[in-house]
Amino acid sequence: DSAGEGGVDPHDDLVVEIHNQLALVWSNRGEYSKALRFLTAAERIHRLWTQRQPQAEPKALNRMRALSTSTTFVLAQVYANLEDRALSAQYCRLTLQNQLEFGLEFSPRVWVKDCLGLASYYLSAENFIQSEYCLRAAKAVLSKEESGDVSQLAADLALAFGRHHLAYLRHCSDLRCTPKANHAGDAAEGAEVKKKEVTHEADSKPEERDFPVAQLEPPAKTLPGGSTFEQARSIFRKAVDSFEKALKHYQYNMHCTDHISAQQSISQCYRVLAEYEPDRARRVAMLERRA
């Protein structure tokens, strides 16, 4: 574990690769804490190498970047197995960022699937800003995929957007029903989402950067409002439109489970929106629409 602490070695790239391979061996054996020691050592070696060789030859730099990305990829898996979802998500994000930023060879389809998983994590943590940002990033990368049929992934992306908007609509509705909803700085009116604390100590927590994707707007600074009927209806419309888009692919005769799930989600959208409607007759009409 002390490799790389005494200075830059001409074979540091080989040392990092060996650490990565040993980490995989221990990870495959279920010894995740041992795997983590090798991975954090590999991180440390790469960090020292970067600091002391800022003008490295392109070939050496590209190799180290690829090895570092392999390290972060395995770190994401190891932290997931250690049940530290926060650090797992951070390293997953760093892996996705590096693949784009360093111009590494990767499958856009796999990248999109991993980004959808990352968005799902942020959504579970009620980090709606980052959840929506990851979904937009996945959409941007998917739009550049020119080989093969991407209808399945496009439908999965639409479902993810629908779930995001439905979860945020529920969040805003819940805030309305609590005393805190009337306080200044209401989260539904634009407060930034706080990040969850991590449960494991990392040698150096990865920096959270924006994805280097052309024409991808940075994460929003604030959340859209959701305290009035008009604001809620706007969120509702985005959710329903996304689910209906997904249903074009998830036909009942071919995707029965996913089709029913999407229909149930649309029903939930109407139920939540009805909570905002002050007119009883219109509220009843919305609830009947759920049937």
Backbone as CSV, one residue per row, in Angstrom:
resi,resn,N_x,N_y,N_z,CA_x,CA_y,CA_z,C_x,C_y,C_z
1,ASP,0.807,-1.214,0.000,0.000,0.000,0.000,0.841,1.265,0.000
2,SER,2.130,1.139,0.249,2.980,2.318,0.317,3.527,2.711,-1.035
3,ALA,3.217,1.966,-2.080,3.729,2.256,-3.402,3.339,3.650,-3.816
4,GLY,4.293,4.378,-4.403,4.006,5.696,-4.945,4.205,6.817,-3.954
5,GLU,4.522,6.539,-2.660,4.651,7.600,-1.681,6.041,8.204,-1.668
6,GLY,7.056,7.489,-2.161,8.422,7.982,-2.107,8.803,8.794,-3.314
7,GLY,7.910,9.007,-4.262,8.227,9.775,-5.451,7.670,9.088,-6.670
8,VAL,7.827,9.724,-7.828,7.299,9.175,-9.066,8.241,8.126,-9.613
9,ASP,7.748,6.968,-9.858,8.521,5.866,-10.410,8.230,5.768,-11.898
10,PRO,9.217,5.461,-12.728,8.958,5.361,-14.169,7.959,4.276,-14.526
11,HIS,7.715,3.385,-13.585,6.767,2.297,-13.842,5.475,2.479,-13.040
12,ASP,5.163,3.715,-12.703,3.953,3.968,-11.917,2.695,3.449,-12.612
13,ASP,2.652,3.543,-13.942,1.478,3.047,-14.654,1.286,1.558,-14.437
14,LEU,2.390,0.813,-14.430,2.320,-0.626,-14.191,1.899,-0.915,-12.755
15,VAL,2.385,-0.103,-11.824,2.025,-0.278,-10.412,0.523,-0.041,-10.219
16,VAL,-0.010,1.004,-10.865,-1.446,1.281,-10.771,-2.245,0.127,-11.354
17,GLU,-1.795,-0.389,-12.490,-2.503,-1.506,-13.118,-2.500,-2.731,-12.215
18,ILE,-1.378,-3.011,-11.568,-1.282,-4.160,-10.665,-2.226,-3.975,-9.474
19,HIS,-2.249,-2.757,-8.930,-3.167,-2.484,-7.819,-4.615,-2.690,-8.249
20,ASN,-4.956,-2.235,-9.450,-6.322,-2.431,-9.952,-6.663,-3.912,-10.068
21,GLN,-5.724,-4.693,-10.591,-5.971,-6.127,-10.779,-6.100,-6.843,-9.434
22,LEU,-5.249,-6.472,-8.470,-5.357,-7.081,-7.142,-6.678,-6.712,-6.479
23,ALA,-7.114,-5.484,-6.701,-8.412,-5.064,-6.157,-9.538,-5.898,-6.744
24,LEU,-9.456,-6.183,-8.038,-10.476,-7.016,-8.672,-10.478,-8.425,-8.091
25,VAL,-9.288,-8.956,-7.837,-9.187,-10.295,-7.260,-9.892,-10.350,-5.906
26,TRP,-9.575,-9.370,-5.030,-10.181,-9.367,-3.700,-11.669,-9.043,-3.758
27,SER,-12.041,-8.183,-4.688,-13.460,-7.857,-4.833,-14.259,-9.077,-5.270
28,ASN,-13.715,-9.834,-6.215,-14.394,-11.043,-6.693,-14.499,-12.100,-5.597
29,ARG,-13.617,-12.038,-4.612,-13.670,-12.962,-3.480,-14.581,-12.450,-2.366
30,GLY,-15.140,-11.255,-2.562,-16.004,-10.681,-1.540,-15.257,-9.975,-0.431
31,GLU,-13.944,-9.785,-0.604,-13.122,-9.091,0.397,-13.016,-7.617,-0.006
32,TYR,-14.103,-6.893,0.195,-14.187,-5.529,-0.335,-13.287,-4.540,0.402
33,SER,-13.077,-4.739,1.691,-12.190,-3.836,2.434,-10.753,-3.969,1.953
34,LYS,-10.336,-5.193,1.639,-8.987,-5.399,1.105,-8.874,-4.788,-0.285
35,ALA,-9.915,-4.972,-1.074,-9.908,-4.384,-2.415,-9.805,-2.865,-2.322
36,LEU,-10.487,-2.289,-1.340,-10.489,-0.837,-1.188,-9.093,-0.302,-0.881
37,ARG,-8.317,-1.043,-0.129,-6.961,-0.595,0.195,-6.105,-0.475,-1.063
38,PHE,-6.220,-1.444,-1.947,-5.449,-1.388,-3.195,-5.932,-0.254,-4.098
39,LEU,-7.226,-0.022,-4.106,-7.777,1.018,-4.973,-7.402,2.418,-4.490
40,THR,-7.453,2.626,-3.167,-7.069,3.942,-2.644,-5.581,4.182,-2.844
41,ALA,-4.771,3.106,-2.784,-3.342,3.243,-3.079,-3.141,3.614,-4.542
42,ALA,-3.911,2.994,-5.438,-3.818,3.317,-6.863,-4.208,4.770,-7.109
43,GLU,-5.243,5.238,-6.412,-5.653,6.644,-6.513,-4.518,7.570,-6.097
44,ARG,-3.860,7.218,-5.001,-2.792,8.042,-4.460,-1.609,8.111,-5.435
45,ILE,-1.278,6.987,-6.023,-0.172,6.951,-6.988,-0.492,7.826,-8.195
46,HIS,-1.706,7.697,-8.688,-2.100,8.498,-9.855,-2.086,9.984,-9.527
47,ARG,-2.531,10.344,-8.330,-2.566,11.753,-7.950,-1.148,12.321,-7.874
48,LEU,-0.210,11.565,-7.280,1.177,12.007,-7.199,1.792,12.113,-8.590
49,TRP,1.490,11.144,-9.423,2.028,11.138,-10.796,1.554,12.379,-11.548
50,THR,0.284,12.721,-11.394,-0.278,13.885,-12.079,0.359,15.184,-11.593
51,GLN,0.608,15.265,-10.275,1.192,16.471,-9.700,2.642,16.674,-10.144
52,ARG,3.369,15.579,-10.294,4.808,15.683,-10.547,5.182,15.534,-12.016
53,GLN,4.205,15.190,-12.826,4.469,15.105,-14.261,3.368,15.836,-15.033
54,PRO,3.234,17.153,-14.804,2.152,17.901,-15.460,2.296,17.979,-16.975
55,GLN,3.522,17.789,-17.477,3.768,17.868,-18.922,4.138,16.502,-19.488
56,ALA,3.430,15.492,-19.059,3.730,14.130,-19.505,3.457,13.966,-20.995
57,GLU,4.161,13.011,-21.586,3.929,12.689,-22.999,2.488,12.213,-23.187
58,PRO,1.862,12.547,-24.315,0.464,12.164,-24.552,0.189,10.681,-24.353
59,LYS,1.103,9.831,-24.819,0.892,8.388,-24.696,0.840,7.969,-23.229
60,ALA,1.801,8.477,-22.439,1.835,8.140,-21.012,0.623,8.718,-20.292
61,LEU,0.246,9.950,-20.669,-0.904,10.591,-20.043,-2.191,9.827,-20.327
62,ASN,-2.380,9.411,-21.568,-3.590,8.667,-21.937,-3.663,7.331,-21.210
63,ARG,-2.507,6.676,-21.062,-2.501,5.380,-20.367,-2.879,5.577,-18.900
64,MET,-2.310,6.599,-18.267,-2.624,6.839,-16.862,-4.087,7.232,-16.676
65,ARG,-4.616,7.996,-17.615,-6.030,8.374,-17.531,-6.933,7.159,-17.651
66,ALA,-6.592,6.248,-18.547,-7.393,5.032,-18.715,-7.328,4.168,-17.459
67,LEU,-6.121,4.055,-16.873,-5.961,3.254,-15.657,-6.703,3.896,-14.490
68,SER,-6.643,5.224,-14.404,-7.347,5.928,-13.331,-8.848,5.735,-13.454
69,THR,-9.349,5.739,-14.683,-10.781,5.527,-14.897,-11.177,4.107,-14.510
70,SER,-10.294,3.150,-14.768,-10.555,1.773,-14.325,-10.625,1.719,-12.798
71,THR,-9.743,2.484,-12.137,-9.747,2.536,-10.671,-11.078,3.071,-10.147
72,THR,-11.539,4.183,-10.722,-12.795,4.777,-10.244,-13.982,3.861,-10.531
73,PHE,-13.917,3.133,-11.651,-14.994,2.203,-11.996,-15.124,1.108,-10.936
74,VAL,-13.987,0.530,-10.549,-14.022,-0.539,-9.545,-14.372,0.034,-8.170
75,LEU,-13.896,1.255,-7.892,-14.246,1.897,-6.619,-15.762,2.052,-6.486
76,ALA,-16.418,2.423,-7.576,-17.879,2.558,-7.544,-18.528,1.232,-7.171
77,GLN,-18.013,0.135,-7.729,-18.573,-1.185,-7.429,-18.292,-1.609,-5.993
78,VAL,-17.063,-1.349,-5.546,-16.669,-1.756,-4.192,-17.473,-0.991,-3.141
79,TYR,-17.611,0.318,-3.319,-18.399,1.097,-2.355,-19.865,0.669,-2.367
80,ALA,-20.367,0.260,-3.538,-21.737,-0.244,-3.603,-21.865,-1.517,-2.767
81,ASN,-20.879,-2.391,-2.858,-20.903,-3.627,-2.077,-20.692,-3.373,-0.594
82,LEU,-20.025,-2.251,-0.265,-19.865,-1.860,1.134,-21.079,-1.078,1.632
83,GLU,-22.093,-0.961,0.757,-23.360,-0.294,1.064,-23.174,1.192,1.364
84,ASP,-22.174,1.789,0.735,-22.013,3.240,0.805,-22.468,3.797,-0.543
85,ARG,-23.762,4.029,-0.668,-24.331,4.441,-1.951,-23.838,5.821,-2.380
86,ALA,-23.572,6.689,-1.405,-23.141,8.045,-1.736,-21.780,8.038,-2.436
87,LEU,-20.802,7.345,-1.844,-19.478,7.297,-2.462,-19.508,6.476,-3.750
88,SER,-20.322,5.441,-3.783,-20.457,4.661,-5.010,-20.953,5.549,-6.144
89,ALA,-21.945,6.385,-5.848,-22.487,7.290,-6.859,-21.438,8.317,-7.292
90,GLN,-20.659,8.826,-6.338,-19.635,9.812,-6.674,-18.592,9.230,-7.623
91,TYR,-18.183,7.997,-7.367,-17.178,7.386,-8.229,-17.773,6.942,-9.561
92,CYS,-19.038,6.570,-9.556,-19.719,6.275,-10.815,-19.745,7.529,-11.680
93,ARG,-20.085,8.649,-11.059,-20.128,9.910,-11.798,-18.745,10.280,-12.330
94,LEU,-17.724,10.107,-11.499,-16.365,10.424,-11.929,-15.943,9.553,-13.108
95,THR,-16.334,8.293,-13.083,-16.025,7.393,-14.192,-16.681,7.885,-15.478
96,LEU,-17.946,8.246,-15.390,-18.667,8.742,-16.562,-18.049,10.040,-17.079
97,GLN,-17.655,10.919,-16.164,-17.015,12.171,-16.554,-15.699,11.913,-17.275
98,ASN,-14.885,11.017,-16.691,-13.575,10.731,-17.280,-13.698,10.124,-18.674
99,GLN,-14.674,9.248,-18.853,-14.848,8.624,-20.169,-15.102,9.669,-21.242
100,LEU,-15.857,10.702,-20.886,-16.140,11.768,-21.841,-14.970,12.736,-21.963
101,GLU,-14.460,13.184,-20.837,-13.430,14.225,-20.821,-12.118,13.756,-21.425
102,PHE,-11.741,12.505,-21.175,-10.461,11.993,-21.648,-10.543,11.377,-23.044
103,GLY,-11.755,11.337,-23.603,-11.903,10.761,-24.924,-11.631,9.271,-24.964
104,LEU,-11.954,8.572,-23.864,-11.720,7.131,-23.799,-12.768,6.385,-24.620
105,GLU,-12.406,5.198,-25.042,-13.356,4.372,-25.796,-14.375,3.779,-24.833
106,PHE,-15.641,3.979,-25.126,-16.697,3.436,-24.281,-17.959,3.247,-25.116
107,SER,-18.863,2.444,-24.577,-20.135,2.205,-25.247,-21.136,3.270,-24.814
108,PRO,-21.652,4.089,-25.740,-22.649,5.093,-25.373,-23.874,4.475,-24.696
109,ARG,-24.254,3.279,-25.129,-25.416,2.616,-24.535,-25.170,2.286,-23.061
110,VAL,-23.987,1.742,-22.773,-23.651,1.427,-21.386,-23.543,2.710,-20.574
111,TRP,-22.964,3.749,-21.182,-22.833,5.036,-20.499,-24.209,5.563,-20.108
112,VAL,-25.157,5.497,-21.029,-26.509,5.990,-20.763,-27.155,5.176,-19.647
113,LYS,-27.011,3.850,-19.681,-27.599,3.006,-18.638,-27.017,3.351,-17.266
114,ASP,-25.686,3.545,-17.216,-25.050,3.883,-15.943,-25.503,5.263,-15.463
115,CYS,-25.685,6.181,-16.401,-26.127,7.525,-16.033,-27.571,7.496,-15.522
116,LEU,-28.398,6.622,-16.088,-29.766,6.458,-15.586,-29.748,5.906,-14.159
117,GLY,-28.825,4.982,-13.907,-28.685,4.454,-12.550,-28.249,5.536,-11.576
118,LEU,-27.343,6.409,-12.035,-26.888,7.515,-11.200,-28.037,8.484,-10.913
119,ALA,-28.835,8.756,-11.930,-30.002,9.629,-11.746,-30.971,9.032,-10.731
120,SER,-31.125,7.715,-10.787,-32.016,7.030,-9.846,-31.519,7.195,-8.411
121,TYR,-30.191,7.122,-8.237,-29.636,7.336,-6.891,-29.951,8.745,-6.405
122,TYR,-29.670,9.741,-7.239,-29.931,11.128,-6.842,-31.417,11.328,-6.508
123,LEU,-32.287,10.671,-7.281,-33.717,10.806,-7.035,-34.087,10.207,-5.684
124,SER,-33.485,9.060,-5.354,-33.766,8.422,-4.061,-33.287,9.289,-2.900
125,ALA,-32.275,10.113,-3.152,-31.753,11.026,-2.130,-32.454,12.377,-2.170
126,GLU,-33.482,12.489,-3.026,-34.238,13.729,-3.225,-33.334,14.876,-3.678
127,ASN,-32.291,14.525,-4.411,-31.435,15.540,-5.035,-31.965,15.731,-6.452
128,PHE,-33.048,16.468,-6.551,-33.773,16.590,-7.812,-32.969,17.340,-8.882
129,ILE,-32.138,18.263,-8.457,-31.336,19.015,-9.421,-30.374,18.091,-10.152
130,GLN,-29.644,17.264,-9.405,-28.674,16.370,-10.030,-29.359,15.215,-10.766
131,SER,-30.500,14.781,-10.265,-31.248,13.727,-10.957,-31.643,14.197,-12.347
132,GLU,-32.203,15.394,-12.429,-32.634,15.939,-13.720,-31.441,16.200,-14.635
133,TYR,-30.337,16.637,-14.039,-29.130,16.916,-14.832,-28.583,15.629,-15.462
134,CYS,-28.548,14.552,-14.682,-28.056,13.270,-15.212,-28.971,12.760,-16.331
135,LEU,-30.254,12.956,-16.190,-31.183,12.530,-17.237,-30.960,13.324,-18.522
136,ARG,-30.712,14.612,-18.379,-30.428,15.428,-19.570,-29.111,15.018,-20.216
137,ALA,-28.126,14.668,-19.390,-26.841,14.209,-19.922,-27.011,12.894,-20.683
138,ALA,-27.800,11.982,-20.107,-28.056,10.702,-20.773,-28.764,10.915,-22.106
139,LYS,-29.700,11.846,-22.123,-30.422,12.150,-23.361,-29.479,12.703,-24.418
140,ALA,-28.546,13.571,-23.996,-27.594,14.167,-24.940,-26.658,13.123,-25.529
141,VAL,-26.168,12.217,-24.693,-25.266,11.172,-25.175,-26.010,10.186,-26.072
142,LEU,-27.239,9.844,-25.687,-28.030,8.909,-26.479,-28.321,9.476,-27.871
143,SER,-28.497,10.779,-27.944,-28.806,11.409,-29.231,-27.652,11.286,-30.224
144,LYS,-26.446,11.020,-29.718,-25.282,10.889,-30.593,-25.019,9.443,-31.015
145,GLU,-25.807,8.505,-30.471,-25.656,7.088,-30.818,-26.307,6.838,-32.167
146,GLU,-25.509,6.420,-33.116,-25.990,6.254,-34.482,-26.081,4.795,-34.920
147,SER,-25.600,3.886,-34.106,-25.602,2.475,-34.499,-26.703,1.710,-33.785
148,GLY,-27.477,0.966,-34.563,-28.489,0.095,-33.981,-29.738,0.815,-33.506
149,ASP,-30.647,0.023,-32.998,-31.939,0.512,-32.516,-31.809,0.935,-31.058
150,VAL,-32.165,2.179,-30.768,-32.065,2.690,-29.398,-33.448,2.940,-28.791
151,SER,-34.482,2.356,-29.399,-35.844,2.611,-28.923,-36.049,2.147,-27.481
152,GLN,-35.417,1.025,-27.112,-35.548,0.523,-25.741,-34.940,1.509,-24.746
153,LEU,-33.731,1.988,-25.054,-33.072,2.941,-24.172,-33.839,4.261,-24.116
154,ALA,-34.354,4.688,-25.256,-35.127,5.934,-25.301,-36.375,5.808,-24.426
155,ALA,-37.002,4.637,-24.450,-38.181,4.414,-23.609,-37.800,4.393,-22.128
156,ASP,-36.654,3.764,-21.828,-36.183,3.749,-20.438,-35.889,5.167,-19.960
157,LEU,-35.323,5.978,-20.849,-35.027,7.368,-20.500,-36.318,8.148,-20.249
158,ALA,-37.315,7.913,-21.105,-38.605,8.587,-20.916,-39.247,8.179,-19.590
159,LEU,-39.164,6.894,-19.255,-39.688,6.425,-17.972,-38.973,7.108,-16.811
160,ALA,-37.649,7.227,-16.935,-36.860,7.856,-15.870,-37.250,9.321,-15.696
161,PHE,-37.460,10.018,-16.808,-37.919,11.403,-16.725,-39.286,11.464,-16.038
162,GLY,-40.176,10.544,-16.415,-41.499,10.524,-15.806,-41.433,10.299,-14.311
163,ARG,-40.606,9.347,-13.885,-40.468,9.064,-12.451,-39.874,10.249,-11.708
164,HIS,-38.917,10.910,-12.356,-38.314,12.102,-11.745,-39.379,13.173,-11.492
165,HIS,-40.157,13.490,-12.527,-41.158,14.550,-12.394,-42.258,14.164,-11.408
166,LEU,-42.655,12.884,-11.409,-43.677,12.431,-10.468,-43.159,12.529,-9.032
167,ALA,-41.911,12.116,-8.813,-41.339,12.192,-7.464,-41.247,13.634,-6.993
168,TYR,-40.883,14.531,-7.901,-40.784,15.938,-7.503,-42.163,16.538,-7.244
169,LEU,-43.150,16.118,-8.029,-44.522,16.572,-7.799,-45.005,16.125,-6.421
170,ARG,-44.713,14.883,-6.060,-45.084,14.388,-4.732,-44.362,15.177,-3.642
171,HIS,-43.090,15.453,-3.881,-42.279,16.204,-2.925,-42.891,17.576,-2.668
172,CYS,-43.268,18.257,-3.736,-43.874,19.584,-3.605,-45.222,19.504,-2.887
173,SER,-45.993,18.470,-3.194,-47.288,18.298,-2.537,-47.119,18.057,-1.046
174,ASP,-46.121,17.242,-0.682,-45.852,16.971,0.730,-45.453,18.245,1.470
175,LEU,-44.661,19.076,0.812,-44.236,20.326,1.443,-45.428,21.245,1.719
176,ARG,-46.408,21.220,0.822,-47.609,22.044,1.010,-48.396,21.609,2.239
177,CYS,-48.309,20.317,2.544,-49.120,19.761,3.630,-48.436,19.843,4.993
178,THR,-47.244,20.440,5.049,-46.518,20.566,6.308,-46.358,22.036,6.650
179,PRO,-46.206,22.352,7.937,-46.017,23.750,8.345,-44.801,24.384,7.688
180,LYS,-43.761,23.596,7.402,-42.540,24.132,6.832,-42.768,24.694,5.436
181,ALA,-43.860,24.282,4.825,-44.114,24.733,3.457,-44.337,26.233,3.394
182,ASN,-44.694,26.854,4.537,-44.958,28.287,4.542,-43.747,29.111,4.964
183,HIS,-42.643,28.451,5.315,-41.464,29.159,5.765,-40.718,29.768,4.582
184,ALA,-39.973,30.821,4.850,-39.121,31.408,3.814,-38.054,30.390,3.452
185,GLY,-37.699,30.374,2.197,-36.680,29.433,1.757,-37.222,28.050,1.526
186,ASP,-38.496,27.920,1.278,-39.132,26.640,0.969,-38.361,25.933,-0.134
187,ALA,-38.022,24.663,0.096,-37.217,23.934,-0.890,-37.909,23.854,-2.230
188,ALA,-39.241,23.771,-2.219,-39.957,23.670,-3.483,-39.920,24.964,-4.270
189,GLU,-39.546,26.049,-3.613,-39.498,27.338,-4.294,-38.084,27.708,-4.723
190,GLY,-37.158,26.797,-4.614,-35.854,27.087,-5.192,-34.649,26.857,-4.311
191,ALA,-34.804,26.318,-3.128,-33.624,26.057,-2.311,-32.802,24.940,-2.923
192,GLU,-31.505,25.048,-2.844,-30.642,24.016,-3.413,-30.722,22.768,-2.548
193,VAL,-30.652,21.622,-3.204,-30.741,20.348,-2.494,-29.418,20.042,-1.814
194,LYS,-29.495,19.684,-0.555,-28.268,19.355,0.162,-27.827,17.935,-0.169
195,LYS,-26.519,17.747,-0.214,-25.975,16.426,-0.511,-25.968,15.580,0.756
196,LYS,-26.202,14.286,0.568,-26.204,13.368,1.697,-24.777,13.118,2.184
197,GLU,-24.629,12.926,3.500,-23.316,12.641,4.036,-22.939,11.200,3.718
198,VAL,-21.640,10.953,3.565,-21.176,9.611,3.265,-20.840,8.889,4.566
199,THR,-20.794,7.584,4.503,-20.574,6.804,5.710,-19.183,6.206,5.783
200,HIS,-18.416,6.241,4.696,-17.056,5.715,4.689,-16.069,6.846,4.447
201,GLU,-14.895,6.718,5.037,-13.847,7.699,4.808,-13.118,7.343,3.513
202,ALA,-12.947,8.319,2.651,-12.199,8.115,1.412,-10.899,8.886,1.503
203,ASP,-9.843,8.364,0.864,-8.546,9.029,0.861,-8.666,10.429,0.282
204,SER,-9.448,10.565,-0.755,-9.694,11.869,-1.373,-11.011,11.782,-2.123
205,LYS,-12.045,12.433,-1.613,-13.356,12.339,-2.243,-13.307,12.956,-3.632
206,PRO,-13.909,12.296,-4.634,-13.865,12.809,-6.004,-14.611,14.119,-6.159
207,GLU,-14.042,14.977,-6.988,-14.672,16.266,-7.259,-15.868,16.054,-8.174
208,GLU,-16.970,16.725,-7.860,-18.179,16.609,-8.670,-18.161,17.704,-9.736
209,ARG,-17.928,17.291,-10.985,-17.843,18.239,-12.086,-18.999,18.005,-13.049
210,ASP,-19.221,18.988,-13.913,-20.249,18.844,-14.931,-19.764,17.910,-16.031
211,PHE,-20.707,17.259,-16.703,-20.343,16.385,-17.813,-19.937,17.226,-19.026
212,PRO,-18.795,16.918,-19.646,-18.371,17.667,-20.829,-19.098,17.196,-22.087
213,VAL,-20.374,17.531,-22.179,-21.196,17.142,-23.322,-21.638,18.407,-24.047
214,ALA,-21.431,18.443,-25.347,-21.801,19.614,-26.140,-23.286,19.923,-26.008
215,GLN,-23.600,21.193,-25.852,-24.976,21.705,-25.793,-25.741,21.222,-24.565
216,LEU,-25.021,20.699,-23.564,-25.674,20.297,-22.310,-25.569,21.443,-21.315
217,GLU,-26.705,21.978,-20.928,-26.726,23.069,-19.964,-26.281,22.556,-18.596
218,PRO,-25.578,23.379,-17.805,-25.149,22.952,-16.463,-26.346,22.701,-15.559
219,PRO,-26.117,22.073,-14.409,-27.233,21.829,-13.482,-27.924,23.125,-13.085
220,ALA,-29.214,23.030,-12.893,-29.975,24.210,-12.468,-29.483,24.674,-11.099
221,LYS,-29.564,25.964,-10.857,-29.156,26.513,-9.560,-30.248,26.343,-8.510
222,THR,-31.480,26.355,-8.970,-32.606,26.239,-8.047,-33.643,25.283,-8.611
223,LEU,-34.529,24.841,-7.736,-35.626,23.970,-8.140,-36.810,24.802,-8.606
224,PRO,-37.583,24.296,-9.555,-38.786,25.036,-9.974,-39.815,25.041,-8.852
225,GLY,-40.650,26.064,-8.857,-41.682,26.149,-7.832,-42.724,25.054,-7.993
226,GLY,-43.385,24.720,-6.878,-44.417,23.688,-6.932,-45.465,23.870,-5.859
227,SER,-45.686,25.123,-5.454,-46.632,25.360,-4.362,-48.020,25.747,-4.852
228,THR,-48.156,26.158,-6.102,-49.463,26.557,-6.632,-49.976,25.517,-7.623
229,PHE,-51.249,25.602,-7.925,-51.845,24.661,-8.881,-51.187,24.796,-10.253
230,GLU,-50.939,26.019,-10.691,-50.337,26.234,-12.013,-48.937,25.640,-12.071
231,GLN,-48.150,25.819,-11.024,-46.800,25.247,-10.984,-46.861,23.718,-10.971
232,ALA,-47.773,23.189,-10.166,-47.914,21.736,-10.083,-48.373,21.158,-11.417
233,ARG,-49.273,21.858,-12.099,-49.763,21.374,-13.392,-48.635,21.306,-14.421
234,SER,-47.702,22.247,-14.352,-46.561,22.226,-15.264,-45.697,20.984,-15.035
235,ILE,-45.455,20.653,-13.768,-44.682,19.449,-13.435,-45.462,18.204,-13.836
236,PHE,-46.752,18.224,-13.555,-47.651,17.120,-13.905,-47.597,16.840,-15.412
237,ARG,-47.645,17.900,-16.213,-47.647,17.739,-17.667,-46.367,17.094,-18.161
238,LYS,-45.234,17.499,-17.578,-43.945,16.909,-17.959,-43.922,15.417,-17.622
239,ALA,-44.463,15.079,-16.464,-44.469,13.676,-16.042,-45.342,12.832,-16.963
240,VAL,-46.564,13.281,-17.204,-47.487,12.514,-18.047,-46.950,12.391,-19.470
241,ASP,-46.427,13.480,-20.009,-45.860,13.432,-21.364,-44.742,12.403,-21.452
242,SER,-43.914,12.331,-20.424,-42.795,11.373,-20.419,-43.308,9.937,-20.360
243,PHE,-44.293,9.685,-19.491,-44.841,8.327,-19.389,-45.543,7.926,-20.692
244,GLU,-46.261,8.854,-21.287,-46.949,8.536,-22.545,-45.956,8.269,-23.672
245,LYS,-44.834,8.971,-23.645,-43.792,8.720,-24.630,-43.221,7.313,-24.447
246,ALA,-43.011,6.916,-23.198,-42.498,5.575,-22.911,-43.494,4.503,-23.341
247,LEU,-44.795,4.785,-23.180,-45.831,3.813,-23.524,-45.890,3.513,-25.022
248,LYS,-45.364,4.400,-25.849,-45.325,4.128,-27.287,-44.439,2.924,-27.581
249,HIS,-43.441,2.719,-26.729,-42.574,1.537,-26.872,-43.100,0.381,-26.029
250,TYR,-43.516,0.672,-24.807,-43.965,-0.369,-23.895,-45.435,-0.705,-24.157
251,GLN,-45.677,-1.378,-25.285,-47.022,-1.814,-25.623,-47.439,-2.972,-24.719
252,TYR,-48.733,-3.044,-24.442,-49.240,-4.037,-23.486,-48.932,-5.470,-23.914
253,ASN,-49.063,-5.756,-25.204,-48.904,-7.146,-25.650,-47.454,-7.622,-25.622
254,MET,-46.479,-6.673,-25.586,-45.065,-7.055,-25.588,-44.370,-6.760,-24.260
255,HIS,-44.852,-5.759,-23.537,-44.211,-5.341,-22.285,-45.289,-5.101,-21.233
256,CYS,-45.987,-6.157,-20.897,-47.153,-6.041,-20.018,-46.826,-5.356,-18.689
257,THR,-45.783,-5.809,-18.002,-45.443,-5.279,-16.675,-45.079,-3.805,-16.739
258,ASP,-44.193,-3.445,-17.678,-43.768,-2.053,-17.797,-44.926,-1.156,-18.245
259,HIS,-45.781,-1.700,-19.107,-46.940,-0.931,-19.581,-47.869,-0.594,-18.414
260,ILE,-48.178,-1.577,-17.600,-49.079,-1.361,-16.462,-48.441,-0.404,-15.454
261,SER,-47.134,-0.570,-15.222,-46.428,0.309,-14.285,-46.505,1.766,-14.740
262,ALA,-46.302,2.008,-16.034,-46.376,3.375,-16.557,-47.789,3.932,-16.436
263,GLN,-48.791,3.098,-16.718,-50.176,3.545,-16.587,-50.508,3.888,-15.131
264,GLN,-50.008,3.078,-14.214,-50.241,3.341,-12.796,-49.572,4.649,-12.372
265,SER,-48.406,4.922,-12.946,-47.700,6.165,-12.626,-48.486,7.380,-13.122
266,ILE,-49.078,7.258,-14.304,-49.922,8.347,-14.820,-51.105,8.568,-13.885
267,SER,-51.686,7.472,-13.400,-52.790,7.575,-12.447,-52.352,8.313,-11.186
268,GLN,-51.119,8.025,-10.726,-50.592,8.703,-9.551,-50.404,10.200,-9.802
269,CYS,-50.018,10.548,-11.025,-49.865,11.966,-11.384,-51.189,12.713,-11.186
270,TYR,-52.289,12.102,-11.655,-53.609,12.725,-11.496,-53.985,12.825,-10.022
271,ARG,-53.662,11.782,-9.258,-54.012,11.798,-7.836,-53.309,12.944,-7.113
272,VAL,-52.007,13.123,-7.391,-51.257,14.179,-6.705,-51.734,15.556,-7.157
273,LEU,-51.963,15.723,-8.459,-52.416,17.027,-8.948,-53.775,17.391,-8.350
274,ALA,-54.628,16.392,-8.154,-55.964,16.648,-7.599,-55.881,17.283,-6.215
275,GLU,-54.784,17.014,-5.496,-54.621,17.586,-4.165,-54.475,19.109,-4.216
276,TYR,-54.089,19.620,-5.371,-53.905,21.069,-5.528,-55.196,21.772,-5.963
277,GLU,-56.114,21.008,-6.555,-57.309,21.597,-7.163,-58.305,22.053,-6.090
278,PRO,-58.604,23.368,-6.012,-59.537,23.861,-4.989,-61.009,23.569,-5.304
279,ASP,-61.331,23.407,-6.595,-62.717,23.169,-6.995,-63.047,21.687,-6.842
280,ARG,-64.050,21.386,-6.028,-64.380,19.990,-5.727,-64.793,19.211,-6.974
281,ALA,-65.596,19.805,-7.835,-66.069,19.108,-9.030,-64.902,18.734,-9.944
282,ARG,-63.976,19.667,-10.113,-62.823,19.384,-10.969,-61.902,18.359,-10.305
283,ARG,-61.838,18.400,-8.984,-61.010,17.424,-8.271,-61.573,16.025,-8.455
284,VAL,-62.907,15.899,-8.368,-63.556,14.608,-8.598,-63.317,14.118,-10.006
285,ALA,-63.362,15.058,-10.985,-63.146,14.700,-12.383,-61.734,14.157,-12.585
286,MET,-60.768,14.767,-11.900,-59.390,14.281,-11.997,-59.249,12.883,-11.435
287,LEU,-59.872,12.664,-10.295,-59.783,11.348,-9.661,-60.473,10.293,-10.517
288,GLU,-61.581,10.667,-11.180,-62.261,9.725,-12.086,-61.378,9.419,-13.290
289,ARG,-60.585,10.398,-13.697,-59.686,10.194,-14.840,-58.649,9.120,-14.563
290,ARG,-58.374,8.869,-13.268,-57.382,7.862,-12.886,-57.846,6.453,-13.239
291,ALA,-59.148,6.255,-13.294,-59.696,4.900,-13.456,-59.268,4.291,-14.784
